[in-house]
Amino acid sequence: MFGLGPGEMLMALVAILLLFGAKRIPEIAGSFGKGIREFKKNMSDVQKEIEAPESRPVDRLPSQSDRVERSEDDRPEPKKLI
């Protein structure tokens, strides 16, 4: 695995244990697992959307008649920096 032998992996695990502590390592592993699960869920949701694009509504761009012209009085006053 990545060209690491058992000695290097053991040293890496000891270094991680010293950096984070024994109580913190399960929390980190749990958070990492939750992140991977969430990533897989989102990937499957995206895959479903790609496979069935007809089921989702298509946003309509506003046409010229839908656009509202703003007058000078309707525009908000710009913020002053000083």
Buried (B, 14 or more C-beta within 10 A) or exposed (E): EEEEEEEEEEEEEEEEEEEEEEEEBEEEEEEEEEEEEEEEEEEEEEEEEEEEEEEEEEEEEEEEEEEEEEEEEEEEEEEEEE
